[in-house]
């Protein structure tokens, strides 16, 4: 039975020895100065397990959504190379984001679903007060 084990979104992923990965700057919340905004670089890692008798490769459905609006979708293939685990690493560059709320990354395969959600927030802007006491923005 195919099972999604792990989904991580980070600024960068580095592959080590023996199917190990290091994630640099994992995305949890994203605070923007203004919307629309963009994330200049992002990498996504999906780990998938299988049992004997499962296919040696699968085609998944993948999407990125900003709130309810789909920004990107594709059907990436995962190769297991006769191993019980397979990994998919995707690189996304310059992802444009229209509004605050959330950014959703979702993979599906038959009945299996895994998703990763990042909260998108607008940075609180402090008021600047001049020497005369007038508020300025």
PyMOL commands that set and color helices and strands:
alter all, ss='L'
color gray80, all
select strands_A, chain A and resi 3-15+21-26+29-32+37-49+57-59+61-66+69-74+77-79+85-97+101-109+112-122+128-129+135-136
alter strands_A, ss='S'
color yellow, strands_A
deselect
rebuild
show_as cartoon
